[in-house]
Amino acid sequence: MISLPHITAISPNRSLLHSINRPVYTRRHVQRTTMSLSVSSPKRVVLVRHGQSTWNEEGRIQGSSDFSVLTNKGESQADISRQMLLHDSFDVCFTSPLKRSKKTAEIIWGSREAEMIFDYDLREIDLYSFQGLLKKEGKAKFGEAFRQWQEDPANFIIDGHYPVRELWSRARSCWNGVLAHESESVLVVAHNAVNQALLSTAIGLGTEYFRRLLQSNCGVSVLDFTPRTDGGSSHVCLNRLNQTPSSPLAGGSSGGRKASKQIILVCHGQSDNEASANNQPMNMLGVIQSQKTAELLLDLRVTSVVCSSTTASIETARVISRVQEAAGCLGVDSVPRYVNTKQMSELDIIPKSNKDIQPGWLSQLDEETVSALWNRSGKAWESLLDELSDEDTGDAMVVVGSPMTHISLIAQCLNLDKKWLGLFHLDAGSISVIDFPDGPSQRGVIRCTNYTAHLGRWSVPITRPV
């Protein structure tokens, strides 16, 4: 075990005291919504939200109206997304025909000669009488209905319609067309709400998950569909969520509200033999990954880093802590930074046989191992929320662990159960961000998963190379 200054173990009694004082919402595991999504060969679908529009800038409710266009910033965002996706040989592009989405798609598509399909079912959510109003106007004019739209969108009703329920139904219909197309790599350019619905329906989440999977302007999300040998519904994996043109730590709203607290999940740097042992030190690539991550985190004033007790996690935490505390001499901050770094034993949830995380990895583990992993991750999640509730923690807490650890924590955040673990993918050195717009006692919003752009030449390509 590496001797690491500043790292201490979290006291179980202290965590218990915080959990007594911290109000919690009711945790009720959801049932997966089954939908037959079958492919005959592997297919990757890349979802992109349009760039900033004139009505985004004004704070006006757009819905499925077609009056707004991209701003200069929106066109720049689309061009950055074009560069992110430049080396992918897409077979087809599906796009909403609304001007803001169509222009984004045309910028990203560039000089490609492959087919572009305009699908009206990819339009934004229909919001009826809300459309065209400034948000403050909607609140003043509709009162209780606007409150329900903000607080309980799944049951929101206006003009005799349930917009979110209608959207989920439309998204399921969209998948039939997208997956039926004879292609291996598909680009879909659409809108915030409809992209949320596409992601959620693909992995089996219901309307109660509206605004839980963030979609920022020109954010890129990736879904992999893999056929099953028994010919049943395809295995679906969310490879990454909401890769934005700017840093995922740059802030912005989360579900229309500013996040009061954040958990940043950092996958430790790569080690030489991830599959054979849990206590291997980082290799040279892992060291570079940890340094790049620490550099990205300089954008935040981090006061708390929590890590598992594995060697690679401790080494990564040490690099992050040292770079944070060197912010002054690096010319980043004029005020000294002090980082409290701790080990949390509950984060050591990797099974003895830690196989490389590939599609279907969950089925390679026996039921007892999966149950033990899941139960331990539940305790880890509660302990992390207790830590985040502590006033001394600050607004952002960095958590360092293995990809499998963080996949489990993301599933815990979304109130899923152990059967859902195989739906997510994370790479070594990646960052995932969870926002808490209403504080740690309320539901978290997944801002992004598996972000690796900060790794530069060592980043994991968003799409398959040509």
Solvent accessible surface area in square Angstrom, and as a share of the most:
residue,aa,sasa,rsa
1,M,145,0.65
2,I,47,0.24
3,S,101,0.65
4,L,23,0.12
5,P,75,0.47
6,H,105,0.47
7,I,25,0.13
8,T,79,0.46
9,A,86,0.67
10,I,26,0.13
11,S,48,0.31
12,P,111,0.70
13,N,119,0.61
14,R,80,0.29
15,S,13,0.09
16,L,109,0.54
17,L,102,0.51
18,H,34,0.15
19,S,42,0.27
20,I,125,0.63
21,N,108,0.55
22,R,19,0.07
23,P,92,0.58
24,V,96,0.55
25,Y,32,0.12
26,T,112,0.65
27,R,82,0.30
28,R,178,0.65
29,H,80,0.36
30,V,20,0.11
31,Q,159,0.71
32,R,96,0.35
33,T,51,0.29
34,T,124,0.72
35,M,45,0.20
36,S,86,0.56
37,L,6,0.03
38,S,63,0.41
39,V,17,0.10
40,S,113,0.73
41,S,51,0.33
42,P,69,0.43
43,K,7,0.03
44,R,25,0.09
45,V,0,0.00
46,V,0,0.00
47,L,0,0.00
48,V,0,0.00
49,R,30,0.11
50,H,2,0.01
51,G,0,0.00
52,Q,29,0.13
53,S,0,0.00
54,T,40,0.24
55,W,38,0.13
56,N,43,0.22
57,E,117,0.53
58,E,92,0.41
59,G,25,0.25
60,R,63,0.23
61,I,13,0.07
62,Q,18,0.08
63,G,3,0.03
64,S,22,0.14
65,S,14,0.09
66,D,50,0.26
67,F,155,0.64
68,S,1,0.01
69,V,69,0.40
70,L,15,0.08
71,T,19,0.11
72,N,132,0.68
73,K,118,0.50
74,G,0,0.00
75,E,70,0.31
76,S,63,0.41
77,Q,29,0.13
78,A,0,0.00
79,D,48,0.25
80,I,71,0.36
81,S,0,0.00
82,R,68,0.25
83,Q,97,0.43
84,M,59,0.26
85,L,1,0.00
86,L,89,0.44
87,H,135,0.60
88,D,5,0.03
89,S,67,0.43
90,F,9,0.04
91,D,61,0.32
92,V,0,0.00
93,C,0,0.00
94,F,12,0.05
95,T,0,0.00
96,S,0,0.00
97,P,43,0.27
98,L,9,0.05
99,K,92,0.39
100,R,1,0.00
101,S,0,0.00
102,K,76,0.32
103,K,84,0.36
104,T,0,0.00
105,A,0,0.00
106,E,70,0.31
107,I,35,0.18
108,I,1,0.00
109,W,12,0.04
110,G,47,0.45
111,S,112,0.72
112,R,58,0.21
113,E,174,0.78
114,A,38,0.29
115,E,95,0.42
116,M,48,0.21
117,I,48,0.24
118,F,93,0.39
119,D,37,0.19
120,Y,133,0.51
121,D,49,0.26
122,L,1,0.01
123,R,33,0.12
124,E,15,0.07
125,I,4,0.02
126,D,25,0.13
127,L,6,0.03
128,Y,67,0.25
129,S,50,0.33
130,F,0,0.00
131,Q,52,0.23
132,G,23,0.22
133,L,32,0.16
134,L,36,0.18
135,K,109,0.46
136,K,151,0.64
137,E,71,0.32
138,G,0,0.00
139,K,135,0.57
140,A,91,0.71
141,K,143,0.61
142,F,52,0.22
143,G,37,0.36
144,E,111,0.50
145,A,25,0.20
146,F,16,0.07
147,R,104,0.38
148,Q,42,0.19
149,W,23,0.08
150,Q,68,0.30
151,E,116,0.52
152,D,55,0.28
153,P,18,0.11
154,A,14,0.11
155,N,66,0.34
156,F,0,0.00
157,I,73,0.37
158,I,10,0.05
159,D,81,0.42
160,G,67,0.64
161,H,67,0.30
162,Y,77,0.29
163,P,1,0.01
164,V,1,0.00
165,R,106,0.39
166,E,64,0.29
167,L,1,0.01
168,W,1,0.00
169,S,65,0.42
170,R,27,0.10
171,A,0,0.00
172,R,75,0.27
173,S,57,0.36
174,C,4,0.02
175,W,1,0.00
176,N,98,0.51
177,G,41,0.40
178,V,2,0.01
179,L,17,0.08
180,A,80,0.62
181,H,49,0.22
182,E,168,0.75
183,S,13,0.08
184,E,114,0.51
185,S,11,0.07
186,V,0,0.00
187,L,0,0.00
188,V,1,0.01
189,V,0,0.00
190,A,0,0.00
191,H,0,0.00
192,N,47,0.24
193,A,5,0.04
194,V,0,0.00
195,N,0,0.00
196,Q,8,0.04
197,A,0,0.00
198,L,4,0.02
199,L,1,0.00
200,S,1,0.00
201,T,6,0.03
202,A,4,0.03
203,I,1,0.00
204,G,2,0.02
205,L,2,0.01
206,G,12,0.12
207,T,31,0.18
208,E,99,0.45
209,Y,4,0.02
210,F,14,0.06
211,R,35,0.13
212,R,21,0.08
213,L,2,0.01
214,L,18,0.09
215,Q,4,0.02
216,S,27,0.17
217,N,30,0.15
218,C,0,0.00
219,G,0,0.00
220,V,0,0.00
221,S,0,0.00
222,V,0,0.00
223,L,0,0.00
224,D,17,0.09
225,F,1,0.00
226,T,42,0.24
227,P,43,0.27
228,R,110,0.40
229,T,153,0.89
230,D,119,0.62
231,G,64,0.62
232,G,34,0.33
233,S,47,0.30
234,S,5,0.03
235,H,21,0.09
236,V,4,0.02
237,C,9,0.05
238,L,3,0.01
239,N,16,0.08
240,R,4,0.02
241,L,0,0.00
242,N,1,0.01
243,Q,5,0.02
244,T,20,0.11
245,P,33,0.21
246,S,66,0.43
247,S,31,0.20
248,P,6,0.04
249,L,11,0.05
250,A,73,0.57
251,G,35,0.33
252,G,50,0.48
253,S,66,0.42
254,S,0,0.00
255,G,13,0.12
256,G,55,0.52
257,R,95,0.34
258,K,158,0.67
259,A,21,0.16
260,S,55,0.36
261,K,35,0.15
262,Q,22,0.10
263,I,0,0.00
264,I,0,0.00
265,L,1,0.01
266,V,0,0.00
267,C,2,0.01
268,H,6,0.03
269,G,1,0.01
270,Q,63,0.28
271,S,7,0.04
272,D,118,0.61
273,N,70,0.36
274,E,59,0.27
275,A,56,0.43
276,S,71,0.46
277,A,39,0.30
278,N,57,0.29
279,N,78,0.40
280,Q,62,0.28
281,P,71,0.45
282,M,22,0.10
283,N,33,0.17
284,M,137,0.61
285,L,52,0.26
286,G,0,0.00
287,V,49,0.28
288,I,38,0.19
289,Q,10,0.04
290,S,2,0.01
291,Q,96,0.42
292,K,63,0.27
293,T,1,0.01
294,A,1,0.01
295,E,109,0.49
296,L,23,0.12
297,L,0,0.00
298,L,17,0.08
299,D,98,0.51
300,L,32,0.16
301,R,107,0.39
302,V,0,0.00
303,T,41,0.24
304,S,5,0.03
305,V,0,0.00
306,V,0,0.00
307,C,0,0.00
308,S,4,0.02
309,S,31,0.20
310,T,14,0.08
311,T,10,0.06
312,A,4,0.03
313,S,0,0.00
314,I,0,0.00
315,E,20,0.09
316,T,1,0.00
317,A,0,0.00
318,R,56,0.21
319,V,31,0.18
320,I,0,0.00
321,S,6,0.04
322,R,141,0.51
323,V,34,0.19
324,Q,1,0.00
325,E,65,0.29
326,A,30,0.23
327,A,0,0.00
328,G,42,0.40
329,C,115,0.69
330,L,99,0.49
331,G,71,0.68
332,V,71,0.41
333,D,27,0.14
334,S,113,0.73
335,V,82,0.47
336,P,84,0.53
337,R,21,0.08
338,Y,165,0.63
339,V,9,0.05
340,N,72,0.37
341,T,1,0.01
342,K,16,0.07
343,Q,43,0.19
344,M,1,0.01
345,S,67,0.43
346,E,48,0.21
347,L,1,0.01
348,D,42,0.22
349,I,5,0.02
350,I,26,0.13
351,P,12,0.08
352,K,195,0.83
353,S,58,0.37
354,N,15,0.08
355,K,86,0.36
356,D,96,0.50
357,I,16,0.08
358,Q,92,0.41
359,P,68,0.43
360,G,24,0.23
361,W,6,0.02
362,L,32,0.16
363,S,100,0.64
364,Q,91,0.40
365,L,22,0.11
366,D,88,0.45
367,E,114,0.51
368,E,142,0.64
369,T,36,0.21
370,V,11,0.06
371,S,30,0.19
372,A,62,0.48
373,L,5,0.03
374,W,23,0.08
375,N,93,0.48
376,R,93,0.34
377,S,0,0.00
378,G,19,0.19
379,K,131,0.55
380,A,0,0.00
381,W,4,0.01
382,E,58,0.26
383,S,11,0.07
384,L,0,0.00
385,L,7,0.03
386,D,4,0.02
387,E,1,0.01
388,L,0,0.00
389,S,41,0.27
390,D,18,0.09
391,E,166,0.74
392,D,122,0.63
393,T,6,0.04
394,G,25,0.24
395,D,102,0.53
396,A,8,0.06
397,M,0,0.00
398,V,0,0.00
399,V,0,0.00
400,V,0,0.00
401,G,0,0.00
402,S,4,0.03
403,P,23,0.15
404,M,4,0.02
405,T,1,0.01
406,H,0,0.00
407,I,0,0.00
408,S,0,0.00
409,L,0,0.00
410,I,1,0.00
411,A,0,0.00
412,Q,6,0.03
413,C,1,0.00
414,L,0,0.00
415,N,17,0.09
416,L,0,0.00
417,D,32,0.16
418,K,50,0.21
419,K,159,0.68
420,W,6,0.02
421,L,1,0.00
422,G,7,0.06
423,L,5,0.03
424,F,6,0.02
425,H,32,0.14
426,L,5,0.03
427,D,29,0.15
428,A,23,0.18
429,G,1,0.01
430,S,1,0.00
431,I,0,0.00
432,S,2,0.01
433,V,0,0.00
434,I,0,0.00
435,D,0,0.00
436,F,2,0.01
437,P,14,0.09
438,D,79,0.41
439,G,12,0.12
440,P,17,0.10
441,S,18,0.12
442,Q,68,0.30
443,R,123,0.45
444,G,1,0.01
445,V,5,0.03
446,I,1,0.01
447,R,16,0.06
448,C,1,0.00
449,T,5,0.03
450,N,0,0.00
451,Y,15,0.06
452,T,1,0.01
453,A,61,0.47
454,H,25,0.11
455,L,1,0.00
456,G,40,0.39
457,R,210,0.77
458,W,100,0.35
459,S,38,0.25
460,V,53,0.30
461,P,83,0.52
462,I,18,0.09
463,T,9,0.05
464,R,101,0.37
465,P,103,0.65
466,V,139,0.80
